[in-house]
Amino acid sequence: MALRSLKKQRRIQVIALAAVALIVSTVLIGYAMRDGINFFRSPSQVVEAPPSPSETFRIGGLVEAGTLVRDAGETVRFSVTDGGATVPVTYTGVLPDLFEENQGMVGTGRYVDGVFVASEILAKHDETYMPKEVMDALKEQGVYQAPDT
């Protein structure tokens, strides 16, 4: 009888150790991924509830016509809109070849003092593509027009 209780006790210890290991690994994975998760916001959402300057997030919409200004060097300024609100953007770096006014874009960066400071800019890859998040935000604002096919 003592042998059975010893086996039972050993089995419980192994199961408890496995459960603790699973919980610890889940917490470590979640902790490691917290910096890699960038939430998407439309310009209207950014204006309504501005994120803190330390929060990295993605913004998307259309590059507003007439706002694209190239400074000396690689700094570029423009505004992104979803039809409901407009957010000024600055970016230092080389823009994608297909980046232009009235086209969809998604940028990753931070909102500092009323300006989105982008660390990365992505543009559409052909005349019919628009990132899903941008399309959804534009549809929500009632601005989206399906491309002619």
C-alpha positions as CSV (number, residue, x, y, z in Angstrom):
1,M,0.0,0.0,0.0
2,A,2.9,2.4,0.7
3,L,4.2,1.8,-2.8
4,R,0.9,2.8,-4.4
5,S,0.8,6.1,-2.4
6,L,4.4,6.8,-3.3
7,K,3.6,6.3,-7.1
8,K,0.5,8.5,-6.7
9,Q,2.5,11.2,-4.9
10,R,5.2,11.1,-7.6
11,R,2.5,11.4,-10.3
12,I,1.0,14.4,-8.6
13,Q,4.4,16.1,-8.3
14,V,5.2,15.5,-12.0
15,I,1.8,17.0,-13.0
16,A,2.2,20.0,-10.7
17,L,5.7,20.6,-12.0
18,A,4.5,20.4,-15.6
19,A,1.7,22.9,-14.8
20,V,4.1,25.3,-13.2
21,A,6.5,25.0,-16.2
22,L,3.6,25.7,-18.6
23,I,2.5,28.8,-16.7
24,V,6.0,30.2,-16.5
25,S,6.6,29.6,-20.2
26,T,3.3,31.3,-21.1
27,V,4.2,34.3,-19.0
28,L,7.7,34.6,-20.5
29,I,6.3,34.4,-24.0
30,G,3.7,37.1,-23.3
31,Y,6.4,39.3,-21.7
32,A,8.7,38.9,-24.7
33,M,6.0,39.7,-27.2
34,R,4.6,42.8,-25.5
35,D,7.0,45.1,-27.4
36,G,6.3,43.4,-30.7
37,I,2.5,44.0,-30.6
38,N,1.6,47.3,-32.4
39,F,-2.0,48.2,-32.3
40,F,-3.6,49.8,-35.4
41,R,-5.5,53.2,-35.1
42,S,-7.2,55.3,-37.7
43,P,-6.5,59.1,-37.6
44,S,-10.0,59.6,-36.1
45,Q,-9.1,57.3,-33.2
46,V,-5.8,59.0,-32.7
47,V,-7.4,62.5,-32.5
48,E,-10.3,61.3,-30.2
49,A,-8.0,59.5,-27.7
50,P,-4.3,60.4,-28.2
51,P,-2.0,57.6,-27.2
52,S,1.0,58.4,-24.9
53,P,4.2,59.5,-26.5
54,S,5.9,56.3,-25.4
55,E,3.4,53.9,-27.1
56,T,4.3,52.5,-30.5
57,F,1.3,51.9,-32.8
58,R,0.3,51.8,-36.4
59,I,-1.7,54.4,-38.2
60,G,-3.2,54.1,-41.6
61,G,-5.3,56.1,-44.1
62,L,-4.9,58.1,-47.2
63,V,-2.0,60.5,-47.8
64,E,-3.8,63.8,-48.0
65,A,-3.4,65.7,-51.3
66,G,-1.2,68.8,-51.1
67,T,0.5,67.9,-47.8
68,L,3.6,66.0,-49.0
69,V,6.6,68.2,-48.3
70,R,10.2,66.9,-48.7
71,D,12.6,68.8,-46.4
72,A,16.4,69.0,-47.0
73,G,17.8,65.5,-46.5
74,E,15.6,62.5,-46.0
75,T,12.9,64.1,-43.8
76,V,9.4,64.0,-45.2
77,R,6.2,65.6,-43.9
78,F,2.6,64.8,-44.9
79,S,-0.8,64.3,-43.4
80,V,-2.8,61.1,-43.2
81,T,-6.5,61.2,-43.2
82,D,-9.5,58.8,-43.0
83,G,-12.0,61.5,-44.0
84,G,-13.0,62.2,-40.4
85,A,-9.7,63.5,-39.0
86,T,-6.2,64.3,-40.2
87,V,-2.9,63.6,-38.4
88,P,0.4,65.3,-39.4
89,V,3.2,62.8,-40.0
90,T,7.0,63.2,-40.1
91,Y,9.3,60.5,-41.4
92,T,13.0,60.4,-41.8
93,G,14.2,57.9,-44.3
94,V,13.5,56.7,-47.9
95,L,9.9,56.3,-48.8
96,P,8.6,53.3,-50.7
97,D,8.6,53.9,-54.5
98,L,4.8,53.6,-54.7
99,F,4.2,56.2,-51.9
100,E,2.2,59.2,-53.2
101,E,-0.7,61.5,-52.4
102,N,-4.2,60.1,-52.3
103,Q,-2.9,56.6,-51.8
104,G,-3.2,54.2,-48.9
105,M,-0.4,53.9,-46.4
106,V,0.4,52.4,-43.0
107,G,3.0,53.9,-40.7
108,T,4.5,52.6,-37.5
109,G,5.7,55.1,-34.9
110,R,4.7,57.3,-32.0
111,Y,2.4,60.3,-31.5
112,V,4.4,63.1,-30.0
113,D,3.1,66.6,-29.4
114,G,0.3,66.2,-32.0
115,V,2.5,64.8,-34.7
116,F,2.9,61.1,-35.6
117,V,6.7,60.5,-35.8
118,A,7.0,57.4,-38.1
119,S,9.8,54.9,-37.9
120,E,8.5,52.9,-40.8
121,I,6.2,53.7,-43.7
122,L,4.5,51.1,-45.9
123,A,2.6,51.9,-49.1
124,K,0.3,50.0,-51.4
125,H,1.9,47.6,-53.8
126,D,-0.5,48.0,-56.8
127,E,-3.4,50.2,-57.8
128,T,-6.0,48.0,-56.2
129,Y,-4.4,47.1,-52.9
130,M,-5.1,48.9,-49.7
131,P,-4.3,47.5,-46.2
132,K,-7.3,45.8,-44.6
133,E,-7.0,48.1,-41.5
134,V,-7.0,51.2,-43.7
135,M,-10.0,50.0,-45.8
136,D,-12.0,49.2,-42.6
137,A,-11.2,52.6,-41.1
138,L,-12.2,54.4,-44.3
139,K,-15.4,52.3,-44.6
140,E,-16.2,53.2,-41.0
141,Q,-15.9,56.9,-41.9
142,G,-18.0,56.4,-45.0
143,V,-15.1,57.6,-47.3
144,Y,-14.0,54.3,-48.9
145,Q,-14.7,53.9,-52.6
146,A,-14.1,50.5,-54.1
147,P,-11.6,50.6,-57.0
148,D,-13.0,50.2,-60.5
149,T,-12.2,46.7,-61.8
